[in-house]
Structures are given as C-alpha cells and as structure tokens.
Amino acid sequence: MAEQAQAGPNKVIIALAAIAAGAAAQRAVSVLWRTVRGPEPSDDDSPLGEALVFAAVSAATVAAAKTWATQRARRRALSKQQT
C-alpha cells in the first residue's frame, strides 16, 4: 500500500525531470547552433539539408536528455523507497 501511495508523486517528479531535461537540451542546441551556424533554419528560405541536420541533431539531443533524466529520476525514486 505504501508503494502505491508514493507512485503518484514519483511519476510526477519523473515527468517533470524529463520535461526540464528536454527543454534544457533544446535550448542548448539552439544556442550552440546560433553560435556555430547562425540563425536556426526556421523559415522556407533555409536549405533543406541544413533544416534536416538541425532537426536530427535537435531531436536526438532532446530524446537522449529525456531518457537520461527519466532513468536518473526513476533510480533516485527507487532508492528513496528502499530506505
């Protein structure tokens, strides 16, 4: 019963960690892109290749950050339950 009572808050914390990590990763990619390449390819005048590279880098970085944060938060929640 105690595990069920703590499952709700843990799920919320895990979700918030994933959202925060995704947002931070997206911001980091945007800042790095602007520093290295200039403005993000967000309009129709951008070359297709540049837009595809930006999309791929952005998606991979955000997915990796969300996965890492979710696993880290889940491990931390489990270790707190065991103590």
C-alpha positions as CSV (number, residue, x, y, z in Angstrom):
1,M,0.0,0.0,0.0
2,A,2.9,2.4,0.8
3,E,4.3,1.8,-2.7
4,Q,1.0,2.8,-4.3
5,A,0.8,6.0,-2.2
6,Q,4.3,7.1,-3.4
7,A,3.8,6.1,-7.0
8,G,1.8,9.2,-7.9
9,P,4.3,11.8,-6.7
10,N,7.2,9.7,-8.2
11,K,5.6,9.7,-11.6
12,V,5.1,13.5,-11.4
13,I,8.7,14.1,-10.4
14,I,9.9,11.7,-13.2
15,A,7.8,13.5,-15.8
16,L,8.9,17.0,-14.6
17,A,12.6,15.8,-14.8
18,A,12.0,14.6,-18.4
19,I,10.3,17.9,-19.4
20,A,13.0,20.0,-17.8
21,A,15.8,18.0,-19.4
22,G,14.2,18.2,-22.8
23,A,13.7,21.9,-22.6
24,A,17.3,22.5,-21.4
25,A,18.6,20.3,-24.2
26,Q,16.6,22.1,-26.8
27,R,17.8,25.4,-25.5
28,A,21.4,24.2,-25.6
29,V,21.1,23.0,-29.2
30,S,19.6,26.3,-30.2
31,V,22.3,28.4,-28.5
32,L,25.1,26.2,-29.9
33,W,23.6,26.3,-33.4
34,R,23.3,30.1,-33.4
35,T,26.9,30.3,-32.2
36,V,28.3,27.9,-34.8
37,R,26.0,28.3,-37.9
38,G,23.9,31.5,-37.3
39,P,20.1,31.6,-37.1
40,E,18.1,28.4,-36.8
41,P,16.7,27.1,-40.1
42,S,13.1,28.0,-39.3
43,D,11.9,29.7,-42.5
44,D,11.2,28.5,-46.0
45,D,14.4,30.1,-47.3
46,S,16.6,27.7,-45.4
47,P,18.3,25.0,-47.4
48,L,16.7,21.6,-46.9
49,G,19.9,19.9,-45.8
50,E,20.6,22.4,-43.1
51,A,17.0,22.1,-41.8
52,L,17.2,18.3,-41.8
53,V,20.5,18.4,-39.9
54,F,19.1,20.8,-37.3
55,A,16.0,18.7,-36.9
56,A,18.0,15.5,-36.5
57,V,20.5,17.0,-34.0
58,S,17.7,18.6,-32.1
59,A,15.6,15.5,-31.8
60,A,18.4,13.2,-30.9
61,T,19.7,15.6,-28.2
62,V,16.3,16.1,-26.6
63,A,15.5,12.3,-26.7
64,A,18.8,11.5,-25.1
65,A,18.3,14.1,-22.4
66,K,14.8,13.0,-21.6
67,T,15.8,9.3,-21.4
68,W,18.8,10.1,-19.2
69,A,16.7,12.3,-16.9
70,T,13.8,9.7,-16.7
71,Q,16.2,6.9,-15.8
72,R,18.1,9.0,-13.2
73,A,14.9,10.2,-11.6
74,R,13.4,6.7,-11.5
75,R,16.6,5.3,-9.9
76,R,16.6,8.0,-7.3
77,A,12.9,7.5,-6.5
78,L,13.5,3.7,-6.1
79,S,16.5,4.3,-3.9
80,K,14.4,6.6,-1.6
81,Q,11.7,3.9,-1.4
82,Q,14.1,1.3,-0.3
83,T,15.5,3.3,2.6
